[in-house]
Amino acid sequence: MSELLLNESQILMLQLLVLMLQRERTVKLSTLASRFPQPIKYNSRLKAIQRFLDLPKLCAKLLWFPLIKRWLKSEYRGTDGNRAQRRARKKLTFKSRKILLVVLDRTQWRDRNLLMVSLIWGTHALPVYWELLPKLGNSSLRQQKKVLTPVLRLLKPYPVVVIGDREFHSPKLANWLREVGVDSVLRQKKSAHIADKNTKCQALKHRGFQPGQYHFFKDVSANKEDPIHDLNLGVNWKPRYRGKGGKEPWLLLTTLSYFKLVREIYQARWESR
C-alpha cells in the first residue's frame, strides 16, 4: 500500500493547498501560486502546484475514501452491541435507525458540469465523490450509475438511502438501486406517469392534489412505457396561509414503506448545506 501514499513533501503541499483554499476561497491557480508560501519564483510555484494536481495518487478513491471509511467506523462503533440503541433504530426516523443519506446532485458553472454524490451529516452535506460530465445539461442514467457505484461500494456495510431531486426522477434509477440493495427517495416531475390500484396510469399533474394534502400510495407502477412496478409514492403539499406555504407538492417516488420516514428523509436533503 505504500505506493498509494503521498510522501512527506506531497503531504505538506496538500496541507498548504487546503489551508489556502479555505482562506482565499478560490481555485484559480494563478491566485494560489501568487500567494503560495514557498521561497521560489512565481512560475516555479505555478508549475509545482500543477505537477502536484496531476499526481495519479491525488484522487478521491485513494485519499478521501479511507478517511470517510475511518470516520464512519468511529461513528458506528459499539452501535450493534447496545440494546437501547438497537431498540431506538426501530423508530421511524433516519437518525435513530442510523441510515446514511446520500444525495445525488449536479452543479453547472460556465463550461463545467459536475455530477456530485454527497453524504448528509447533521445540517451539512459532505462531498464524497464526483465526476466532470463531458457536456452541459442533465446527466444520463449511465452517468448516475457510474458516480454512485463507488460510493455505494464504500458504504456497503451501512443502511443507505439515495435522495435525488427532479433531475434524478427516473424510476429506472430507483429500480437499479433496489436491485443493488439500496433504498431511494426521488422527487418526481408533475409530468411523471403513475398508476396505482385505484387509478390508471396518468400524469401526476392531473391527479388534483391540493395544498394541505398528504398521501401515500403503495405498490404503484411508474412510467407509461416499460413501467417499473412495486414502488411507492408519497405526496406532501404543505398548506398555504396568507399567500405563504408550499407552492407545489413534493412528489416522492420511493422504495421505502413509511411515509413519515420518506418525508423526513427528503426534508433533510433541503436542510443540509
N, C-alpha and C positions, 0 to 999 in steps of 0.2 A: 504493500500500500504506500510505501514511501515515495514512489514515483508520482503519486497523485497529489502530494502535498506541496505547498509553496515553501520555498526556502526562506531563510531569515530576512533577507533584503526585500523579497517579494511580499512577505507578511507586513513589513514596515511600510512599504509602498501602499498596500491595501488599507492599512490603518489611516495613513495620512489622507488618502483619497476620500475615505468615508467621512473623516472629520471635516475636510474641505467641502464636501457636498452638503453636509449639514450646515456649515457656516455660510457658504456662498450661495447655496440653493440654485445651482446651475450645473448643467452637464456639458457646457461649452468648453472644449479642450483648450482653446486659446486663453480663456479666463483662468482655468485651473493651472495651466502651465505658467502663466504670468505671475501667479501668486503661490506657486508650489515652493515649500521651504527647502530648497536644495541649492547649494552654492555653485551652480553651473549656469551657463548661458541659457537664454530663453529657448532657442531652437533645440538645444540638447535636452532641456526639461520636457519639451513637447514630444520629442522622439522617444524619450524614456517612458512617458505615460502611454504613448501609442503602442510601444512594444509590450508593455505590461498588459494592456487591454486586449492584445492579440494572443495572449497565452491560452493554449488549449485547455489548460487546467482551470482557467478562470470561468467556470460555468456553474449554474445553479445546482446541477445534479451532483457535482463533486464537492463543492464548497458549502452550499446553502442547505441542501437536503440533510446532511449529517447533523447540522445544528438544530434543524426543526425536529428531527428524529429524537435527539437527546432531550430537547425541551419538552416534547410530548411525553417521553418516558418519565421524566421527573414529575410532570403534572399528573400522570395517571398512576404513579407509584402508590401501591397499597390500596387502590380502589377495590379490587376484587376480593380482598381479604376482610373488608369491613362490612358487617351485616347491615348496619344502619345505612351505609351508602348504597348497598345493593337494593334495600327497600326503597330508598329515595329515587333510584333510577326507574322505578315502576311508575312514578308520577308522569303526567303528560306534559313535561317541559323538556326542552332540549338540554338545558343546563343540568337538571337532576339526572338525566339519562346519559350525560357525558357524550352527547352527539357532537361530532365535529361538523361545522357548517362551512362548506366550500362554495365560494362564489365564482361563477364564470362571467367574465365581463370583457368589454372591448373598449379601447380608447383610441381615438383618431386625432392626430395633431399634425397639421400640414400634410406632408407626404409620408408620415409614419402611421402605421396601423398596427396596434399592439393588442394581441389576444392574451388576457391575463387570468390566472387562477389564484384566488386569494383565500385565506383562512380567517374566518371571523373569530376574534377573541375579545370578549367584552364589547367595547364600543369601537374597536379598531379592526381594520382589515389588513392582515399581514400577507404581502405578496409571497407566493410560493414558487410559481413557475410561469413562464411567459414565452410567447413566440411572436416574432415580427411577421405579419402577413405580407405576401408578395404584392398585393394590390389593395387599394382602398375599398371601403364598403363592408357589408356584412360578411361574417365568417361562414364557412360551409360546415356541414355535419362532419366531414372527414377531418377538417382542421380542429374542430371542437374535440373530437375523439383523441386526436394526436396530442393536444395540450393537456387533456385530462388524464390520459393513461399513466404517465409517470407519477403524477400526484396521487392518484388512487392506489398505485402500487406502493408508494411511500406510506400512505395512511391505512394500508390494508388491515393492520391489527385492530383498528378502531371503527366504531359505527360512524358512517358518513352520510350526510345529505347534501346533494348538489343543488344550488339555487341559481336560477337564471331569469333574466328579465325577458321582455318580449322578443328580443332578437333570437333568444335561445328557446323558442316556444315549441320546437319540433317534438311531436310525440315519438318519433324515431329515436331521438336522443334519450327520452325517458325510458323507452324500451331497451335500448342498448345498456343504459346504466343499470336497469333492473336485471338484465342478463349477467352483468358482472357483479351483482350483489350489492348495489348501491341505490338508495332511495333518492328521490328528486322532488323539487318544487319548482315548476317552470310556469312563469306568468304567460298567459295567452293573449293574443290579439282578439279584438271583437269579431274579426272575420273568421276565426277558427271554427271549424265544424265539429260539433259534439253530438253524440246520441246517447240517451240513457234508456232505462227500462220503460219510461212513460212517454218519451219524446223521440221522434225520428231525427235523423241527422240534419242539423241546420246550423247556421252561423249563430254564434252567441249573442250578437247584437239584436237578433230577432226574438230572444227569449223573454224580453220585457222586464229585466231586472231593474229595480228602483233603489234610490238611496235609502239606507237604513236596513236593507235586506241582507241576510246571511243564509247561505245554502251550502249543503254538502251532498253531492251526488256520487254514489258509489257504483262501481262496475260500469263506467262509461266507455264508449268507443270514440276515438279521436281520428280525424281525417276523413274526408269524403271519399277519396280514392285510397285503396290499400289501407284500411283502418287498423289502428292499434287498439287492442281490447284490454279489458280488465284494469283500467286506470280509474282514478277518482278525480273529481272536480270540486274545488272549493270556490265559492263566490262570497266575497267580502266587500260590501259597499257601505262605508261609514255614512251615518245620517248627516244631512246638511241642516244648518241652523243659521238664520240671518245671512244667507249667502255664503257661509263658510262650511267646510267639511269636504267629504270626498267628491271630487268632480267626476270620477269614473270608478268602476269596481275593480278589485283585484280578482282576476280570473285565473285560478291556480290549478294547473294540471299536476297531479301528484301520484306517487305510488304509496304514500302514507295513508293510514286508515282513520286518523283522528283529526277533525277539523281544527280543534283548539291548538294542536301541535303544529299543524300546517300554517295557520295564521301567525303563530308566534315566531316560527322559523323565518317566514318571509318578512315579518316586521323587523327582525334582527338584521336583515340584509340592508335595510334603509337607515338603521340606527348606527351602523358601523362606518368608520371613516379611515 
